[in-house]
């Protein structure tokens, strides 16, 4: 009769296998947490140098490059920060390209009625814009293009003494430009133009949108940044 073969390696309890797996998972978890944490690069390299047998440790210089913000975007941000405390949100729009910053002022808040006389709120907003432009004169070479737009219909008749929409658009642009000049902006920087009713923003037959076609646009065209 054959003898039963003795078990060479006694089996370990089942709970011990599960416990070993648990410990392995915990170790992996803590290693992952450490890898995801913020490590002081200088100290880490110094620690590694001890194992590499380096007699002296020379820390690396790590430079953080700030994000590049276009100069025109910076100008618009400064102007917006100033005028948003004065004008309601629907009274203006702003946009930028790499060459110019544009501030669009709508007639409902900027001009008195359907005319071209600046309202008190508009003057306060232009005071703030002038402050930014005066500082800009020391930092960059630029031109200021003031463009007026006027749309006439039965709800918005021409003001007294004005012949047509083109003349009204020019007078609106002049009112903004002359006020900025009075606040210390060099007159040689300005270019004034009127487009009458030739460049509407909105073409839908909606009274509220049609009102917003009456506007003045200030384009700050930066030629070069001074040292």
C-alpha positions in Angstrom: 0.0 0.0 0.0 1.4 3.4 -1.1 2.3 5.8 1.6 0.8 9.3 1.6 3.3 11.9 0.5 4.1 14.3 3.1 3.4 18.0 2.4 6.7 19.7 1.7 5.5 23.3 2.4 2.6 23.7 4.7 0.0 26.0 3.3 -0.5 29.4 4.9 -3.8 30.5 6.3 -6.1 32.2 3.7 -6.4 35.4 5.8 -2.7 35.9 5.6 -2.8 36.1 1.8 -5.6 38.7 2.0 -3.6 40.6 4.6 -0.5 40.6 2.3 -2.5 41.9 -0.6 -4.0 44.6 1.6 -0.5 45.7 2.7 0.7 45.8 -0.9 -2.3 48.0 -1.9 -1.7 50.3 1.0 1.9 50.7 0.1 1.1 51.4 -3.5 -1.5 54.0 -2.4 0.9 55.9 -0.2 3.6 55.9 -2.9 1.0 57.3 -5.3 0.1 60.0 -2.8 3.7 60.9 -2.3 4.3 61.1 -6.1 1.3 63.4 -6.5 2.3 65.7 -3.6 4.3 68.9 -4.1 8.0 68.1 -3.7 10.7 70.7 -2.9 12.9 70.1 -6.0 16.0 71.6 -4.3 15.8 69.3 -1.3 14.9 66.3 -3.4 18.0 66.8 -5.6 20.2 67.3 -2.5 18.8 64.0 -1.1 19.6 62.1 -4.3 23.1 63.5 -4.4 24.0 61.7 -1.2 23.5 58.4 -2.9 25.4 59.5 -6.0 28.5 60.3 -3.9 28.7 63.9 -5.0 31.0 65.8 -2.7 29.1 69.1 -3.1 25.6 69.9 -4.1 24.8 72.8 -6.4 21.1 73.6 -6.5 19.4 74.1 -9.8 17.7 77.3 -10.7 14.2 76.9 -11.7 12.5 79.9 -13.5 8.7 80.2 -13.7 7.7 82.1 -16.8 4.5 84.2 -16.2 1.8 84.0 -18.9 2.1 86.4 -21.7 -0.8 89.0 -21.8 -1.1 91.1 -25.0 -0.4 94.8 -24.3 -3.8 95.8 -25.7 -5.6 93.3 -23.4 -3.9 94.9 -20.4 -5.1 98.3 -21.5 -8.7 97.1 -21.8 -8.6 95.4 -18.4 -7.4 98.6 -16.8 -10.1 100.7 -18.5 -12.9 98.1 -17.7 -11.8 98.0 -14.0 -12.3 101.8 -13.8 -15.6 102.4 -15.8 -17.6 99.3 -14.6 -18.1 101.2 -11.3 -19.7 104.1 -13.3 -21.5 102.7 -16.3 -24.1 99.9 -16.3 -23.1 96.7 -18.1 -25.3 97.4 -21.1 -23.7 100.8 -21.7 -20.4 99.6 -23.2 -18.6 96.7 -24.9 -14.9 96.0 -25.1 -12.7 93.8 -27.3 -9.0 93.5 -28.3 -6.7 92.3 -31.0 -2.9 92.2 -31.0 -3.0 95.7 -32.6 -5.8 97.6 -30.9 -8.1 97.9 -28.0 -11.7 98.9 -28.7 -14.2 100.5 -26.3 -17.8 100.8 -27.6 -20.1 103.3 -25.9 -23.8 103.2 -26.6 -25.9 106.3 -27.1 -28.6 105.4 -24.5 -26.2 106.2 -21.6 -23.4 108.2 -23.2 -25.4 110.9 -25.0 -28.3 113.1 -23.9 -31.4 111.9 -25.8 -30.8 111.5 -29.5 -28.2 114.3 -29.7 -24.5 114.5 -29.2 -24.2 116.2 -25.7 -22.3 113.9 -23.2 -24.2 112.8 -20.1 -22.7 113.3 -16.6 -22.1 109.5 -16.4 -20.3 109.5 -19.8 -18.0 112.3 -18.6 -17.1 110.4 -15.5 -16.3 107.3 -17.6 -14.2 109.3 -20.0 -12.4 110.8 -17.0 -11.3 107.3 -16.1 -10.4 106.4 -19.7 -8.3 109.6 -19.9 -6.3 108.5 -16.8 -5.4 105.2 -18.4 -4.5 107.0 -21.7 -2.3 109.5 -20.0 -0.2 106.7 -18.4 -0.2 104.9 -21.7 1.4 107.9 -23.4 4.6 107.2 -21.4 4.7 103.5 -22.2 3.7 103.1 -25.9 3.3 104.8 -29.3 -0.3 104.7 -30.3 -3.2 106.5 -32.1 -6.8 107.0 -31.0 -9.5 106.5 -33.6 -12.9 107.9 -32.6 -15.7 106.6 -34.8 -19.3 107.8 -34.6 -22.5 106.0 -35.7 -26.0 107.4 -36.0 -29.2 105.8 -37.1 -32.3 108.0 -37.6 -35.9 106.8 -37.8 -39.3 108.0 -36.6 -38.5 107.1 -33.0 -35.1 108.9 -33.1 -35.4 112.1 -35.2 -32.5 114.3 -35.9 -31.7 116.8 -33.2 -32.1 120.5 -34.0 -29.4 122.0 -36.2 -28.2 118.7 -37.6 -28.7 117.9 -41.3 -28.3 114.2 -41.5 -27.1 111.0 -39.8 -23.5 111.4 -41.1 -23.2 114.9 -39.5 -24.7 113.5 -36.2 -22.2 110.7 -36.2 -19.3 113.1 -36.7 -20.5 115.4 -33.9 -20.7 112.4 -31.5 -17.2 111.4 -32.3 -16.0 115.0 -31.9 -17.7 115.3 -28.5 -15.8 112.3 -27.1 -12.5 113.3 -28.7 -12.7 116.9 -27.5 -13.5 115.9 -24.0 -10.5 113.5 -23.8 -8.3 116.3 -25.2 -9.5 118.6 -22.4 -8.4 116.0 -19.9 -4.8 116.1 -21.1 -4.6 113.7 -24.0 -2.4 114.9 -26.9 -4.7 116.1 -29.7 -2.2 114.8 -32.4 -3.1 111.2 -31.4 -6.7 111.5 -32.5 -8.4 110.6 -35.8 -12.1 111.4 -35.9 -14.6 109.8 -38.4 -18.3 109.5 -38.8 -20.1 106.6 -40.6 -23.7 107.8 -40.3 -26.0 104.7 -40.7 -23.7 102.7 -42.9 -22.3 100.2 -40.3 -25.1 98.8 -38.1 -24.2 96.3 -35.4 -27.7 94.8 -35.5 -29.9 94.4 -38.6 -32.9 92.7 -37.0 -36.2 94.7 -36.8 -36.0 94.9 -33.0 -36.4 98.3 -31.4 -34.1 97.5 -28.5 -31.3 96.3 -30.8 -31.8 99.1 -33.3 -31.2 101.6 -30.5 -27.8 100.0 -29.9 -26.7 100.9 -33.4 -26.3 104.5 -32.1 -22.8 104.4 -30.6 -19.3 105.8 -30.5 -16.2 103.5 -30.7 -12.8 104.3 -29.3 -10.0 102.4 -31.0 -6.7 102.6 -29.3 -4.2 101.4 -32.0 -0.9 100.5 -30.4 2.1 100.9 -32.8 4.9 99.9 -30.5 5.7 99.6 -26.8 8.3 102.0 -25.6 11.2 100.9 -23.4 
